[in-house]
Each structure stands twice: as C-alpha cells, then as structure tokens.
Amino acid sequence: MRKLKISDNLTARAYLSIKEHILDGQLDEDSRLTEGFLSSRLGISKSPIREALNRLEAEGLVRIEPRKGAYLRRLSASEMNELYELREALEVHVVRTAQVTPALLAELSQSIRRQRAFMKANDKAHSIEEDVHFHAELARSTDNAHLCTVLQNTQNQIWLCRRKTYDLSGSTAPDYHQSIVNALQNNDRAKAQEAMREHIERVRRRLLQFMEEHHGRASR
C-alpha cells in the first residue's frame, strides 16, 4: 500500500486503499489489520483508519475484534450460496430493466475486447477489473443507485472467496458477456436474462465445489 498525502477526506481515501488491498488477494483470513499497522503504512493518523475499518465491517468485508484488530470475514459455503442467490436476482433484474443505448452497447463490447486481451496477456488483475466493470456498467444503466450499491456490496463479499479462485471460471466470462450483449442488441430480454442466469450459476457452482473440496482436504 502506498502512503497517502494529508487531505480533508482521509477516511474515504483510507477506506479505498484498505479495500483495494483486501480485494487484490494479498491477505488471508488470518491476517490481522491493526490501526497502528495501517496508520504506519498509509502515513496518516489512527482516527480515519478506525472509521474506514468500521465502514468495511458494515459492508461485510472485515470483522473487528476489540483490542485485537480487524480480520477478513470468513464466509461459509451456506453464506456464499445465499450471496449468489441474491446476486443472481439482482443481475437478472438489471438486464431486464437496463436502459439499452448505442453508447452502452459500445462500452460493453469494448469491455469484452479488453478482457479478452488481458486474458491473452495473462494479466489477471486487469481481467478481473474488466469483469467487474462490465457488470457495473450494466447496473448503472438501470439508473437505480440503491440497486448499484447493494450489488457492489454483494460482489465485494463474494470476492473474499473468488479473489483466489478466479481461474476456476474467469475464462468463460467474456463468452457469457458476449451472449448478454448480443441478446440486448437484438432486444431479446428473455435471452439476456437466461444468459446472465447461466453465467452466475456456473460461477456459483464452481466456487461452491472448490470450497467443499478445500474444506474436505483441510479437515483430513
């Protein structure tokens, strides 16, 4: 993490920096994030760090233990399944209600091309960012700010598990994205919803299978 310059919005900047550090996959569930450590790494006081951690706890990304620090939230297979059920409902609603414009279709198509290029270059980080961007652009097209916030928080919690297992399903994302765009271009909302549902279900199934196998190995 890079040190931050002093500004009037330190809490927001600390929040974004810590969140980026969490979602880039560099931490595991046993890593401890203390106010002292983060204050030293970011070059700011503990007060905005404390507020940033409280915000991350409210979003379900960390759990704070008094006098110990913050830890990544541990998600069970049951919790992950529930999150995917919620995400599927939200994302299917998005493609049903999206305000499809030529500009949106052009941006989604460009996103698919960028993701394919990143995958070809084995650039996992940017491929993941492009995946998130595709779904975020679709959500924004509904002009429903509350939906966008709930979906983003849901995806962030899911990412606590997916950040280390992206290779299980990431390679199929551009093909599903293309199917969604093709259906929207043809004004076939039913087909777009079906493609989105299959896309999310495939990821959910692969992730839960991985969690089950990993738990089985750990318990032996």
Summary of the structure (lengths in Angstrom):
residues: 220
radius of gyration: 18.6
end to end distance: 36.2
largest distance: 56.8
contacts: 648
relative contact order: 0.11
helix: 73%
strand: 5%
